[in-house]
Amino acid sequence: MSDAIRQSGTIELVDRKELKISGVEDMYSFDDISVCMKTSNGQLCVEGEGLRICDLSLQNGLVAVSGRIDGFYFVDCQEKKKRGLFGRKS
């Protein structure tokens, strides 16, 4: 797969029951209440109940999660790195 295709990422949520994600590079952790992964757009965490991974293809960058999806969010690790000495808040 070319790098141009792998870099794009999409998230599709259907009826809060099925979440399809593209651009996935690695899986960090998963259980029935959370799924965390590295995507081309940053670390993505999915939260809910009865979560399970229906489809996982890291080679193609695709993941499908089913269950009751309560929410998903990106974790921004770059913010802490950028602050440095002069970026600290008073």
MIZA-267659 format. One record per atom (N, C-alpha, C): residue number from 1; residue in one letter; atom name; y, x, z negated. Coordinates in pm, 1 decimal, padded with zeros to 6 digits. Example, Ala and Ser with C-alpha at 12.3 -4.5 7.8 and 13.67 -1.06 7.14 Angstrom:
residues 2
R   k r  a    north     east       up
R   1 a  N -00569.0  01319.0 -00780.0
R   1 a CA -00450.0  01230.0 -00780.0
R   1 a  C -00330.0  01320.0 -00780.0
R   2 s  N -00225.0  01285.0 -00708.0
R   2 s CA -00106.0  01367.0 -00714.0
R   2 s  C  00003.0  01290.0 -00787.0
This chain:
residues 90
R   k r  a    north     east       up
R   1 m  N -00116.8  00084.6  00000.0
R   1 m CA  00000.0  00000.0  00000.0
R   1 m  C  00123.1  00089.2  00000.0
R   2 s  N  00222.3  00051.6  00079.1
R   2 s CA  00342.0  00134.6  00087.2
R   2 s  C  00428.6  00119.0 -00037.2
R   3 d  N  00510.9  00223.2 -00064.5
R   3 d CA  00597.9  00220.7 -00181.7
R   3 d  C  00701.4  00110.7 -00174.1
R   4 a  N  00747.7  00076.9 -00055.2
R   4 a CA  00848.6 -00027.7 -00040.0
R   4 a  C  00794.5 -00162.6 -00085.9
R   5 i  N  00669.0 -00190.3 -00056.4
R   5 i CA  00608.3 -00316.7 -00098.3
R   5 i  C  00581.6 -00314.8 -00248.0
R   6 r  N  00534.4 -00203.5 -00301.9
R   6 r CA  00502.8 -00194.3 -00444.9
R   6 r  C  00626.0 -00206.5 -00533.4
R   7 q  N  00743.6 -00167.7 -00483.8
R   7 q CA  00863.5 -00167.4 -00566.2
R   7 q  C  00917.7 -00307.6 -00591.9
R   8 s  N  00893.6 -00401.3 -00503.8
R   8 s CA  00945.3 -00535.4 -00526.1
R   8 s  C  00859.4 -00607.3 -00629.6
R   9 g  N  00922.1 -00697.3 -00703.5
R   9 g CA  00849.3 -00771.6 -00805.6
R   9 g  C  00893.1 -00916.4 -00809.2
R  10 t  N  00797.1 -01005.5 -00828.9
R  10 t CA  00827.8 -01147.4 -00839.7
R  10 t  C  00753.2 -01206.7 -00958.5
R  11 i  N  00810.5 -01314.5 -01010.5
R  11 i CA  00747.0 -01390.3 -01117.6
R  11 i  C  00748.9 -01536.5 -01076.1
R  12 e  N  00632.3 -01599.7 -01079.4
R  12 e CA  00621.4 -01741.0 -01043.2
R  12 e  C  00554.1 -01815.0 -01158.7
R  13 l  N  00624.2 -01912.1 -01215.0
R  13 l CA  00571.6 -01991.6 -01325.6
R  13 l  C  00545.7 -02133.4 -01275.7
R  14 v  N  00423.1 -02181.8 -01299.5
R  14 v CA  00384.8 -02316.3 -01255.3
R  14 v  C  00349.3 -02400.1 -01377.2
R  15 d  N  00431.3 -02502.0 -01406.1
R  15 d CA  00407.0 -02598.8 -01513.7
R  15 d  C  00379.1 -02536.3 -01650.7
R  16 r  N  00435.7 -02420.1 -01678.1
R  16 r CA  00415.3 -02349.1 -01804.3
R  16 r  C  00267.5 -02321.6 -01833.5
R  17 k  N  00184.1 -02329.0 -01730.4
R  17 k CA  00040.2 -02308.6 -01748.6
R  17 k  C -00012.7 -02188.1 -01672.4
R  18 e  N  00059.0 -02146.5 -01569.9
R  18 e CA  00011.9 -02035.7 -01487.8
R  18 e  C  00130.6 -01949.3 -01447.6
R  19 l  N  00117.4 -01818.1 -01469.8
R  19 l CA  00222.4 -01722.3 -01438.8
R  19 l  C  00165.0 -01617.6 -01344.8
R  20 k  N  00226.4 -01603.3 -01228.0
R  20 k CA  00183.4 -01502.6 -01130.9
R  20 k  C  00292.6 -01397.1 -01121.7
R  21 i  N  00252.5 -01271.1 -01134.6
R  21 i CA  00346.7 -01159.9 -01138.8
R  21 i  C  00305.2 -01056.1 -01035.7
R  22 s  N  00401.8 -01010.7 -00955.3
R  22 s CA  00375.7 -00899.6 -00863.3
R  22 s  C  00463.4 -00781.8 -00903.1
R  23 g  N  00428.9 -00664.5 -00856.8
R  23 g CA  00501.6 -00543.9 -00893.1
R  23 g  C  00452.3 -00482.3 -01022.8
R  24 v  N  00332.5 -00520.3 -01065.6
R  24 v CA  00274.8 -00468.5 -01190.6
R  24 v  C  00215.4 -00330.6 -01165.5
R  25 e  N  00251.2 -00235.6 -01252.0
R  25 e CA  00203.3 -00098.7 -01237.9
R  25 e  C  00096.6 -00061.9 -01340.6
R  26 d  N  00102.0 -00122.6 -01461.4
R  26 d CA  00006.3 -00089.1 -01566.3
R  26 d  C  00005.0 -00201.0 -01669.3
R  27 m  N -00106.2 -00215.1 -01741.2
R  27 m CA -00116.5 -00311.4 -01851.3
R  27 m  C -00111.8 -00233.9 -01981.5
R  28 y  N -00023.3 -00276.8 -02075.0
R  28 y CA -00013.8 -00212.0 -02205.3
R  28 y  C -00108.1 -00276.0 -02306.8
R  29 s  N -00097.7 -00407.4 -02320.9
R  29 s CA -00181.6 -00477.1 -02418.6
R  29 s  C -00191.5 -00623.9 -02380.6
R  30 f  N -00297.2 -00687.9 -02429.1
R  30 f CA -00310.8 -00831.8 -02408.2
R  30 f  C -00405.5 -00890.7 -02510.6
R  31 d  N -00372.0 -01011.7 -02553.3
R  31 d CA -00459.5 -01092.9 -02637.2
R  31 d  C -00424.5 -01238.7 -02609.3
R  32 d  N -00468.7 -01330.3 -02693.2
R  32 d CA -00448.1 -01472.3 -02663.2
R  32 d  C -00306.1 -01522.3 -02691.0
R  33 i  N -00219.4 -01437.4 -02750.3
R  33 i CA -00080.8 -01480.3 -02775.2
R  33 i  C  00024.7 -01394.8 -02705.3
R  34 s  N -00013.4 -01278.7 -02650.3
R  34 s CA  00084.2 -01196.6 -02578.2
R  34 s  C  00016.6 -01106.7 -02475.5
R  35 v  N  00090.7 -01080.9 -02368.3
R  35 v CA  00046.6 -00990.6 -02262.5
R  35 v  C  00166.2 -00901.9 -02229.9
R  36 c  N  00149.1 -00770.1 -02238.8
R  36 c CA  00257.6 -00676.3 -02209.3
R  36 c  C  00214.9 -00581.6 -02098.0
R  37 m  N  00305.7 -00560.8 -02003.4
R  37 m CA  00273.3 -00478.8 -01887.0
R  37 m  C  00395.1 -00402.9 -01837.4
R  38 k  N  00369.5 -00298.4 -01762.3
R  38 k CA  00475.5 -00221.7 -01696.6
R  38 k  C  00487.7 -00274.4 -01554.3
R  39 t  N  00610.0 -00311.4 -01516.7
R  39 t CA  00634.1 -00358.1 -01380.6
R  39 t  C  00734.6 -00265.2 -01313.0
R  40 s  N  00757.8 -00287.7 -01186.8
R  40 s CA  00855.6 -00208.2 -01113.5
R  40 s  C  00997.2 -00233.5 -01163.6
R  41 n  N  01017.5 -00340.5 -01241.5
R  41 n CA  01149.1 -00374.2 -01295.4
R  41 n  C  01160.7 -00348.8 -01445.1
R  42 g  N  01060.2 -00287.9 -01506.2
R  42 g CA  01062.5 -00259.2 -01649.4
R  42 g  C  00943.8 -00321.0 -01720.9
R  43 q  N  00940.7 -00304.2 -01853.1
R  43 q CA  00831.0 -00358.4 -01933.2
R  43 q  C  00849.5 -00508.7 -01949.5
R  44 l  N  00745.6 -00584.2 -01918.0
R  44 l CA  00748.0 -00730.3 -01924.3
R  44 l  C  00647.9 -00777.7 -02028.7
R  45 c  N  00693.4 -00866.8 -02117.4
R  45 c CA  00605.0 -00926.8 -02217.6
R  45 c  C  00601.3 -01077.7 -02197.4
R  46 v  N  00482.4 -01133.2 -02204.0
R  46 v CA  00459.4 -01277.1 -02191.4
R  46 v  C  00405.9 -01325.1 -02325.2
R  47 e  N  00460.4 -01436.5 -02375.7
R  47 e CA  00414.4 -01491.8 -02502.7
R  47 e  C  00371.5 -01636.0 -02484.6
R  48 g  N  00273.7 -01678.2 -02565.7
R  48 g CA  00225.1 -01815.0 -02558.6
R  48 g  C  00102.7 -01833.8 -02645.7
R  49 e  N  00020.7 -01931.2 -02609.4
R  49 e CA -00103.5 -01958.9 -02681.5
R  49 e  C -00216.9 -01975.7 -02583.0
R  50 g  N -00333.9 -01927.2 -02621.5
R  50 g CA -00451.5 -01938.5 -02535.9
R  50 g  C -00435.5 -01863.6 -02405.0
R  51 l  N -00361.6 -01752.8 -02407.5
R  51 l CA -00337.9 -01676.7 -02284.8
R  51 l  C -00463.9 -01602.1 -02243.1
R  52 r  N -00484.9 -01599.2 -02114.1
R  52 r CA -00592.5 -01518.3 -02060.1
R  52 r  C -00551.9 -01468.0 -01922.5
R  53 i  N -00603.9 -01354.3 -01887.6
R  53 i CA -00574.1 -01294.4 -01757.8
R  53 i  C -00676.3 -01346.2 -01657.9
R  54 c  N -00628.6 -01422.8 -01560.5
R  54 c CA -00716.9 -01483.2 -01459.8
R  54 c  C -00744.1 -01387.7 -01344.3
R  55 d  N -00643.0 -01310.5 -01310.6
R  55 d CA -00654.1 -01219.4 -01197.5
R  55 d  C -00579.2 -01091.6 -01232.3
R  56 l  N -00641.1 -00978.2 -01207.6
R  56 l CA -00579.5 -00849.4 -01235.6
R  56 l  C -00615.2 -00753.5 -01123.8
R  57 s  N -00514.1 -00710.4 -01050.5
R  57 s CA -00533.3 -00612.9 -00944.2
R  57 s  C -00417.8 -00513.5 -00950.2
R  58 l  N -00434.2 -00408.7 -01030.2
R  58 l CA -00329.4 -00307.9 -01041.7
R  58 l  C -00310.3 -00232.4 -00910.8
R  59 q  N -00416.6 -00221.5 -00833.0
R  59 q CA -00405.8 -00155.1 -00703.4
R  59 q  C -00307.8 -00230.2 -00612.8
R  60 n  N -00308.1 -00363.1 -00620.9
R  60 n CA -00216.2 -00445.0 -00541.6
R  60 n  C -00092.1 -00484.9 -00620.1
R  61 g  N -00088.6 -00452.2 -00750.0
R  61 g CA  00027.2 -00484.7 -00832.5
R  61 g  C  00037.8 -00630.9 -00870.3
R  62 l  N -00076.0 -00700.6 -00878.7
R  62 l CA -00075.5 -00844.1 -00905.7
R  62 l  C -00147.7 -00878.2 -01035.8
R  63 v  N -00088.0 -00970.9 -01112.7
R  63 v CA -00149.6 -01021.9 -01234.4
R  63 v  C -00123.7 -01171.8 -01240.8
R  64 a  N -00224.9 -01247.5 -01280.9
R  64 a CA -00209.5 -01391.0 -01304.5
R  64 a  C -00253.1 -01419.5 -01447.6
R  65 v  N -00167.3 -01489.8 -01522.1
R  65 v CA -00193.2 -01524.7 -01661.4
R  65 v  C -00194.7 -01676.3 -01672.4
R  66 s  N -00293.8 -01731.0 -01745.1
R  66 s CA -00297.2 -01875.3 -01766.5
R  66 s  C -00299.4 -01904.4 -01916.0
R  67 g  N -00269.4 -02026.7 -01951.8
R  67 g CA -00259.9 -02069.9 -02090.7
R  67 g  C -00127.5 -02142.6 -02109.7
R  68 r  N -00085.2 -02161.4 -02233.2
R  68 r CA  00046.1 -02222.6 -02257.5
R  68 r  C  00149.5 -02110.4 -02264.4
R  69 i  N  00233.3 -02102.2 -02163.5
R  69 i CA  00335.2 -01997.4 -02155.3
R  69 i  C  00458.4 -02044.7 -02231.3
R  70 d  N  00491.7 -01977.4 -02342.6
R  70 d CA  00611.4 -02011.4 -02420.3
R  70 d  C  00733.5 -01935.2 -02371.9
R  71 g  N  00713.5 -01816.6 -02316.7
R  71 g CA  00826.1 -01739.2 -02265.9
R  71 g  C  00783.0 -01603.2 -02215.6
R  72 f  N  00874.2 -01539.4 -02143.6
R  72 f CA  00852.0 -01402.4 -02098.4
R  72 f  C  00986.5 -01333.4 -02094.9
R  73 y  N  00983.9 -01203.6 -02119.4
R  73 y CA  01108.5 -01127.8 -02125.0
R  73 y  C  01083.6 -00982.0 -02089.8
R  74 f  N  01190.0 -00916.4 -02044.5
R  74 f CA  01185.7 -00774.1 -02015.2
R  74 f  C  01237.9 -00697.0 -02134.6
R  75 v  N  01171.8 -00588.1 -02167.7
R  75 v CA  01213.2 -00500.2 -02275.9
R  75 v  C  01287.9 -00384.0 -02211.4
R  76 d  N  01414.1 -00364.9 -02250.8
R  76 d CA  01496.2 -00260.9 -02190.9
R  76 d  C  01495.1 -00135.7 -02277.5
R  77 c  N  01411.8 -00039.8 -02242.9
R  77 c CA  01400.9  00084.9 -02318.5
R  77 c  C  01510.9  00182.6 -02279.7
R  78 q  N  01576.9  00163.6 -02167.8
R  78 q CA  01679.6  00255.8 -02120.4
R  78 q  C  01806.5  00249.2 -02204.2
R  79 e  N  01835.4  00135.0 -02264.5
R  79 e CA  01958.5  00117.0 -02341.6
R  79 e  C  01969.4  00218.8 -02454.7
R  80 k  N  01861.1  00240.8 -02525.6
R  80 k CA  01861.5  00334.8 -02637.1
R  80 k  C  01882.1  00478.0 -02588.3
R  81 k  N  01825.4  00511.6 -02475.3
R  81 k CA  01835.8  00646.8 -02421.9
R  81 k  C  01977.4  00677.3 -02373.8
R  82 k  N  02048.8  00577.8 -02321.3
R  82 k CA  02179.6  00599.3 -02262.5
R  82 k  C  02288.7  00622.0 -02366.0
R  83 r  N  02273.9  00571.0 -02485.1
R  83 r CA  02380.8  00576.8 -02584.8
R  83 r  C  02421.3  00718.4 -02620.1
R  84 g  N  02329.8  00802.0 -02665.0
R  84 g CA  02360.8  00938.2 -02702.1
R  84 g  C  02463.4  00945.8 -02812.9
R  85 l  N  02527.1  01058.0 -02827.3
R  85 l CA  02622.4  01081.8 -02934.5
R  85 l  C  02750.2  00998.6 -02918.6
R  86 f  N  02803.4  00991.2 -02796.7
R  86 f CA  02930.2  00922.5 -02775.3
R  86 f  C  02913.7  00773.9 -02749.6
R  87 g  N  02791.0  00727.8 -02728.1
R  87 g CA  02767.2  00587.6 -02699.7
R  87 g  C  02734.7  00505.7 -02822.9
R  88 r  N  02734.5  00565.0 -02940.3
R  88 r CA  02698.3  00491.1 -03061.7
R  88 r  C  02805.6  00390.4 -03099.2
R  89 k  N  02759.0  00277.0 -03148.7
R  89 k CA  02852.7  00172.7 -03196.1
R  89 k  C  02895.5  00202.6 -03337.4
R  90 s  N  03021.4  00173.4 -03368.6
R  90 s CA  03072.6  00198.2 -03504.9
R  90 s  C  03032.3  00088.6 -03598.7
